[in-house]
């Protein structure tokens, strides 16, 4: 049976650690935008890696900086040196694919990220990438069908070593559709994960189970005498 792997898409320690503590998630994915949102910079990646692994992450995805091949290679090698549990993220640019091929030849696991078209999955295989991250929601925002494109990538990759790590997934419905289509790896925002962990109908059903175990409420005591002048029950001697 194929195992699904879930990752937390955040660089905010206070969001990530409680989710890792559930034991449901394999690790953490970050990028420069998520770092900035957490008030961090690229210089903070060693610290992010330390606290994420200490909290239970078995894999941490860290993204390179730089636009040229030499810049991406230097950044990627620096990230690789942080630990064997690091996967180096590289955007799907021409220089990025070239850098990915060279790093893969050095046994560095590389995720091709910011993927916006199924044809880029073909290039990722040629680069011997560890995985690709299609931006599902952003493709749809740009007028492409993000779900269809991602499922096409899944079919293209088939039994290749390169796998799909679905990113920019907006709704629980999209997670279910992609999983039903064969996608096994997801990186999801803490907000979406909280929605998936706290379904309103499930919460109501669980509360109903607890109420059932508590038993029925005691019956109300029926009035036994005439009401007094103020509308309350007469408690004095019979009139």
C-alpha positions as CSV (number, residue, x, y, z in Angstrom):
1,X,0.0,0.0,0.0
2,X,1.3,3.4,-0.9
3,X,2.1,5.7,2.0
4,X,1.0,9.3,2.0
5,X,3.5,11.9,3.2
6,X,2.3,15.2,4.6
7,X,4.5,18.3,5.2
8,X,3.8,21.6,6.9
9,X,4.3,24.6,4.7
10,X,5.6,27.2,7.2
11,X,8.7,28.7,8.8
12,X,6.8,29.9,11.9
13,X,8.0,27.8,14.8
14,X,4.9,28.4,16.9
15,X,2.7,27.0,14.1
16,X,4.9,24.1,13.1
17,X,5.8,22.5,16.5
18,X,2.3,21.7,17.7
19,X,1.5,20.1,14.3
20,X,4.7,18.0,14.3
21,X,3.8,16.9,17.8
22,X,0.8,15.1,16.5
23,X,3.1,12.6,14.7
24,X,1.0,13.0,11.5
25,X,3.6,15.0,9.5
26,X,6.9,14.0,8.0
27,X,8.5,17.4,8.0
28,X,8.5,21.0,7.0
29,X,8.8,23.0,3.7
30,X,10.0,26.6,3.5
31,X,10.7,29.2,0.9
32,X,11.9,32.8,1.0
33,X,8.3,34.1,1.1
34,X,7.5,32.0,4.1
35,X,10.7,33.1,5.8
36,X,9.8,36.7,5.3
37,X,6.4,36.1,6.7
38,X,8.0,34.7,9.8
39,X,10.4,37.7,10.1
40,X,13.3,35.5,9.1
41,X,16.0,35.6,6.3
42,X,18.1,33.1,4.5
43,X,20.7,33.4,7.2
44,X,18.1,31.8,9.6
45,X,17.8,28.6,7.7
46,X,20.3,26.7,9.9
47,X,18.2,27.6,13.0
48,X,15.0,26.6,11.2
49,X,16.5,23.3,10.4
50,X,17.6,22.8,14.0
51,X,14.3,23.5,15.6
52,X,12.3,21.6,13.0
53,X,14.3,18.4,13.3
54,X,14.4,18.7,17.1
55,X,10.5,18.9,17.0
56,X,10.4,15.7,15.0
57,X,10.7,16.6,11.3
58,X,12.4,13.8,9.4
59,X,12.8,15.9,6.2
60,X,13.2,19.7,5.8
61,X,12.9,21.4,2.5
62,X,15.1,24.6,2.2
63,X,15.2,26.8,-0.9
64,X,18.1,28.2,-2.7
65,X,18.7,31.9,-3.5
66,X,20.2,33.2,-6.7
67,X,19.2,33.4,-10.4
68,X,22.4,32.2,-12.1
69,X,23.8,28.7,-12.3
70,X,26.8,29.5,-10.1
71,X,24.7,31.2,-7.5
72,X,22.2,28.4,-7.3
73,X,24.9,25.8,-7.1
74,X,26.7,27.6,-4.3
75,X,23.4,28.1,-2.4
76,X,22.3,24.5,-2.9
77,X,25.7,23.1,-1.7
78,X,25.5,25.2,1.4
79,X,22.0,23.9,2.2
80,X,23.1,20.3,1.6
81,X,25.8,20.7,4.3
82,X,23.1,21.4,7.0
83,X,22.2,17.7,7.1
84,X,21.2,14.6,5.3
85,X,17.6,15.3,6.0
86,X,17.6,18.4,3.9
87,X,16.0,18.5,0.4
88,X,17.2,21.5,-1.6
89,X,14.4,23.4,-3.3
90,X,15.2,25.1,-6.7
91,X,12.7,27.1,-8.8
92,X,11.9,25.6,-12.2
93,X,13.9,28.1,-14.3
94,X,16.4,27.2,-17.0
95,X,19.3,27.8,-14.6
96,X,17.4,25.9,-11.9
97,X,17.0,22.8,-14.0
98,X,20.7,22.9,-14.9
99,X,21.7,23.3,-11.3
100,X,19.4,20.5,-10.2
101,X,21.1,18.1,-12.7
102,X,24.5,19.0,-11.4
103,X,23.5,18.7,-7.7
104,X,21.7,15.4,-8.4
105,X,24.9,14.1,-9.8
106,X,26.5,14.9,-6.4
107,X,23.8,12.9,-4.7
108,X,22.0,16.0,-3.4
109,X,18.2,15.5,-3.3
110,X,16.5,18.4,-5.2
111,X,12.9,19.5,-5.3
112,X,12.0,21.5,-8.4
113,X,9.6,24.1,-7.1
114,X,7.2,26.8,-8.5
115,X,6.1,24.3,-11.2
116,X,3.2,25.7,-13.2
117,X,2.9,23.4,-16.2
118,X,2.9,19.6,-16.6
119,X,5.7,19.8,-19.2
120,X,8.0,20.9,-16.5
121,X,7.7,17.5,-15.0
122,X,9.4,16.1,-18.1
123,X,12.4,18.4,-17.4
124,X,12.5,17.5,-13.8
125,X,12.9,13.8,-14.7
126,X,15.7,14.8,-17.1
127,X,17.4,16.6,-14.2
128,X,17.0,13.5,-12.0
129,X,15.2,15.6,-9.4
130,X,14.0,14.0,-6.2
131,X,10.5,15.6,-6.6
132,X,8.6,18.5,-8.1
133,X,6.2,20.9,-6.4
134,X,3.3,22.0,-8.6
135,X,1.6,25.2,-7.4
136,X,-1.9,23.9,-7.6
137,X,-3.8,27.0,-6.5
138,X,-1.6,29.5,-8.3
139,X,-2.0,27.6,-11.5
140,X,-5.7,28.0,-11.2
141,X,-5.4,31.7,-10.3
142,X,-3.4,32.1,-13.6
143,X,-6.2,30.6,-15.7
144,X,-4.8,27.0,-15.8
145,X,-6.6,24.1,-14.2
146,X,-4.3,23.4,-11.3
147,X,-5.9,20.0,-10.4
148,X,-5.8,18.8,-14.0
149,X,-2.2,19.9,-14.5
150,X,-1.1,18.2,-11.3
151,X,-2.8,15.0,-12.1
152,X,-1.1,15.1,-15.5
153,X,2.2,15.5,-13.8
154,X,1.4,12.4,-11.7
155,X,0.7,10.4,-14.8
156,X,3.9,11.6,-16.6
157,X,6.1,10.6,-13.7
158,X,4.5,7.2,-13.3
159,X,7.1,4.9,-11.9
160,X,10.0,7.4,-12.2
161,X,12.1,8.2,-9.1
162,X,10.8,11.8,-9.3
163,X,7.6,12.3,-7.3
164,X,4.9,15.0,-7.0
165,X,4.8,17.1,-3.8
166,X,1.6,19.1,-4.3
167,X,1.9,22.7,-3.0
168,X,-0.3,25.8,-2.9
169,X,-3.3,23.6,-2.2
170,X,-6.2,25.8,-1.1
171,X,-9.0,23.5,0.1
172,X,-9.6,20.1,1.7
173,X,-11.6,19.1,-1.4
174,X,-8.6,19.7,-3.5
175,X,-6.5,17.5,-1.2
176,X,-9.0,14.7,-1.5
177,X,-9.2,15.0,-5.3
178,X,-5.5,14.9,-5.8
179,X,-5.0,12.0,-3.4
180,X,-7.8,10.1,-5.2
181,X,-5.9,10.8,-8.4
182,X,-2.7,9.2,-7.1
183,X,-0.8,12.1,-5.6
184,X,0.8,10.8,-2.3
185,X,2.8,13.8,-1.1
186,X,1.4,17.2,0.0
187,X,2.7,20.3,1.7
188,X,-0.1,22.2,3.3
189,X,-0.5,25.5,5.2
190,X,-1.2,25.3,8.9
191,X,-4.5,27.0,8.3
192,X,-5.6,24.3,5.9
193,X,-4.3,21.5,8.2
194,X,-6.3,22.9,11.1
195,X,-9.5,22.8,8.9
196,X,-8.8,19.2,8.0
197,X,-8.1,18.3,11.6
198,X,-11.3,20.0,12.9
199,X,-14.2,19.2,10.6
200,X,-17.4,20.7,12.0
201,X,-19.6,17.6,11.3
202,X,-17.0,15.3,12.9
203,X,-16.8,17.5,16.0
204,X,-20.6,17.5,16.3
205,X,-20.7,13.7,16.0
206,X,-18.0,13.3,18.7
207,X,-19.9,15.6,21.0
208,X,-23.1,13.6,20.4
209,X,-21.2,10.4,21.4
210,X,-20.2,11.9,24.7
211,X,-23.7,13.1,25.3
212,X,-25.1,9.6,24.7
213,X,-22.7,8.1,27.2
214,X,-23.7,10.6,29.8
215,X,-27.3,9.3,29.6
216,X,-30.6,11.2,29.3
217,X,-31.2,14.4,31.5
218,X,-33.3,13.9,34.7
219,X,-37.0,14.4,34.1
220,X,-38.4,17.8,35.1
221,X,-40.6,17.8,38.3
222,X,-44.2,18.5,37.4
223,X,-46.2,21.2,39.5
224,X,-48.4,19.6,42.2
225,X,-50.4,22.5,43.4
226,X,-52.2,25.7,42.2
227,X,-50.1,28.7,41.2
228,X,-49.8,31.7,43.6
229,X,-50.9,35.2,42.7
230,X,-47.5,36.0,41.1
231,X,-47.6,32.9,38.8
232,X,-45.3,30.8,41.0
233,X,-46.2,27.5,42.6
234,X,-48.2,27.7,45.8
235,X,-46.2,26.1,48.6
236,X,-48.5,26.9,51.6
237,X,-51.3,24.9,53.2
238,X,-54.2,23.8,51.0
239,X,-56.7,26.6,50.2
